[in-house]
Amino acid sequence: MTEAIDPTTLTVGVLGGTGAQGKGLALRWAKAGIRLIIGSRAAERAEASAAEHCQLTGTENITGADNATCAAQADVVLAAVPWESHADTLTGLVEPLRGKIFIDCVNPLGFDKNRPVPAPGRGGQRRPAGRAVAPRDPGDGRVP
């Protein structure tokens, strides 16, 4: 059995932390005292979002960066990006994610006015892009 990890000693990177799902998780983690890096394709957007998150939570433990920096500096990385950009985003982050705990909460869904709908696949393909980053799980949740 492994020893428990105190999550407040880790930095969590949230790829897609400027969107609704990433923001919701980031706000809750920040309130719990976890250090966060908000990732975005544009560092300026991530920095602005991080400042907003700090204001909403009354904390100063959130910073913003581009996705590659976010992945490289975090101990744990969560992917919460839109399905449409999922594969492109993760494929470019294989090296910064190596050795990290990686959580992929992206689903192949789009949204219409009323509800979630299946997202159009690439030629009907629905294979998670997370497999490109972590093709196999070595058993400890870290990217090989």
Residue pairs with C-beta under 8 A, 6 or more apart in sequence:
7 32
7 34
8 32
8 33
8 34
8 35
10 34
10 35
10 75
10 76
11 34
11 35
11 36
11 37
11 73
11 74
11 75
11 76
12 29
12 34
12 35
12 36
12 37
12 74
12 75
12 76
12 77
12 78
13 36
13 37
13 39
13 70
13 71
13 73
13 74
13 76
13 77
13 78
14 22
14 25
14 26
14 36
14 37
14 38
14 39
14 70
14 77
14 78
14 80
15 22
15 39
15 67
15 70
15 71
15 77
15 78
15 79
15 80
15 81
15 89
15 93
16 22
16 39
16 40
16 79
16 80
16 81
16 82
16 89
17 23
17 26
17 36
17 37
17 38
17 39
17 40
17 46
17 49
17 50
17 53
17 64
17 70
17 80
18 38
18 40
18 45
18 46
18 49
19 80
19 81
19 82
21 80
21 105
22 38
22 78
22 80
22 81
23 49
23 53
25 78
25 80
26 36
26 38
26 53
26 62
27 53
27 56
27 57
29 36
30 36
30 53
30 54
30 57
30 59
30 61
30 62
31 57
31 59
33 59
33 61
34 61
35 61
35 62
36 50
36 53
36 61
36 62
36 63
37 50
37 62
37 63
37 64
37 65
37 69
37 70
37 73
37 74
38 46
38 47
38 49
38 50
38 53
38 62
38 63
38 64
38 65
38 70
39 46
39 64
39 65
39 66
39 67
39 69
39 70
39 71
40 46
40 49
40 64
40 66
40 67
41 66
41 67
41 89
42 66
43 64
43 65
43 66
43 69
45 64
46 64
46 65
46 66
46 70
47 63
47 64
47 65
48 64
49 64
50 62
50 63
50 64
51 64
53 62
54 60
54 61
54 62
65 73
67 89
67 92
67 93
68 92
68 93
68 96
70 77
71 77
71 93
71 96
71 97
71 100
72 96
74 100
75 100
75 101
76 100
76 101
76 102
76 103
77 97
77 100
77 101
77 102
77 103
78 103
78 104
78 105
79 86
79 89
79 90
79 102
79 103
79 104
79 105
79 106
79 130
80 105
80 106
81 89
81 106
82 106
83 106
83 107
83 108
83 109
83 110
83 119
84 110
84 119
86 106
86 128
86 129
87 122
87 129
87 132
89 129
90 97
90 104
90 129
90 130
90 132
90 133
91 129
91 132
91 133
93 133
94 132
94 133
97 133
97 134
97 143
98 143
98 144
99 142
99 143
100 142
100 143
101 141
101 142
102 130
102 133
102 134
102 141
102 142
102 143
104 128
104 129
104 130
104 133
106 128
106 129
106 130
108 118
108 119
108 121
108 126
108 128
109 116
109 117
109 118
109 119
110 116
110 117
110 118
110 119
110 120
111 117
133 143
134 143
134 144
135 144
136 144
138 144
